[in-house]
């Protein structure tokens, strides 16, 4: 199992990255299932159909996982009109072990070099995960858009006043009595309940000023995937919708334009709705407009607010610091993702970043797909900044 220029280790990294993508969608592809997946690929081979069915049979644990799996597979290994056909099995079935570095042979039987299995396509996707979005070519951006389509984002879970049926916890009197009545008064097992949990609302504030133009389109697609990515919740309650705003010279709510399922249609609608695309930056004024109109009314209360901006401020830095302090008092957590944070020698010394950092709970990078995956982990409380 190898890429075009890599060995077995490269292929394993590709498959591990695919399992990581599944976990971002809520599929519980843990270490045990990952080991079974790697063993199945070793047994079947590294063709597209072999990898597809090996993962489907080992990484999915329920019917609910199948739709997430097909979506992630199409984004990670390249979209096709239909799932790969089932691999043929002889009778009796024979298991073959793929060599560590498969090689192609010519018509005369001579070895011509390493073969390029279907997983090699995902090798470039694994490299692309760590590339700076600002330096991508048009083809690489198209690949990045496909990978972002499989993204999912959910807020950190919070405890609610509701109760849900559980195996352990306090006795549920109503369900216990109903169970006794159904049995005619005969003794029955006690029914129990526990507090329900649901994800916190996530509010995305995207800087679309000129300094953020190399990242704005990809970040808006990230926001679209965050609105439409379906994740498994711990309770029966639906997760609150992700709210999206753009920041520039004015504040624009783009939640409704991003409601289109098709990413390209959503980008076109959002582009038409944002009048200050690639313009100036007035973070303090736009943040104040958000808090006055939306935040104080409850949209930011108890939410995880994510600001995706490089922190360049052309307006009053003191105003920006004051509004960041207001936001911090309202929100459960404030996460600031700066695409320039990962650059060598970067320090948050610019006036805007220096003013807001005391009021930020997590300061992370936002320059690549891997950085956005880490951002998603911080938002759901699974990683520290």
Phi, psi and omega in degrees: 000113187209160172271191183293325181235004183251174177255206182298322181299323179296317180296320178296319179298323178298313182291323176296320177297323177295318177296325177297319178299319178297319180295327177296332178275358179098000177281125184284066180274075183281189185298321182294315178292325178298317178298319177296322178297314180297321178294322179293321178293321176300322182283319185272323185121182186247017173293161183303312180296321181296314180295319181300308185285330175298316179289321181298323183278340185248330185266340182264132181248353180206169179297331180295332181286338189296317180295319177297321182295313181299320180295316180291321181295317180296322181285323187277320183256003181103133186285143173225161183290335182215157177298152178301147179294157178297138178295141180287143176235133178279170178236115358288155183295142178241135180256127177245144180260125180288139177291163182297326179221093182295142180235143179274154179238147179275186181295333181269007178087356180283145177286131184252358179132178182294138177284162180246091180289173181297329181294344179296330177298322179286342176299318177292328177294323179294321176293320181298331181303329186256002180280145176291129184300326183295336183259012183279147173281175180298318180294321179291325176295321177298320177295320177298321179297322178294321179290323179294333180296338180266011185280159174214148182218131176219151180280165176301139182289143176235153179279134181252172179282347180284162177238150179231153176300141182209162177282330179234154180133194181290154179291136177266103186298315184297311181294325179294316179295318178299322179293322177294319180294321179297328181268012178069028179089359179289150179303142180219162180294141178292134176270139185237164180216158181218160179300140177274153178236151175213153181293145174289154175296143176247129177243122180256127176245108187256126176279119181245026180286177183299322181292341180257006185301326178294341185248345192299316183296314180296321180292327177291324175292326174299318178294322178297315178295325178295326179286327188252347179294125182266127179237157182280125180263156179281342181239174180280350181286143178289142178291142180296147182292146175283132178260141184229131176229151173251146180241134176202244171274349177209167179264134179226127175273121183244020179299315182291314176303327180279004179285346176298134178293322181286124183299319182294319177296322179294319179295320179296317180294319179292321178298323178288333183276339184264111183276345186246035180297131179058035178259215181277186182228120172229073186297320182297315182291318181290325177293322176295320178297321178296314183291320181293320186267324187243316187295313182294336180279356174120351183295325181264350183292122179071008182266166169264112183260124182246121176255121178252099186201154176274356175083007178287127184233122177267348180266208183282117181292327178297321177297318180298316179297321180293320179289326175296324177293320176299315181298319181296326179288330183276316189280157172291315177214147174243120180245128179246121179251118183245117180299338183271356182296328184279353182287141181301135177079004181289140173219137182286066184258348178298153186306317182295310182292321180297329181284327186265338186303323178296345183246020181246132180278330181215131179240110187232169176278162179211036188263348187214172178295320178297322178294322178292326175296320177292322176301316178298322178294322178293320181296321181273005175081016182266355181212154176266154179288000000 
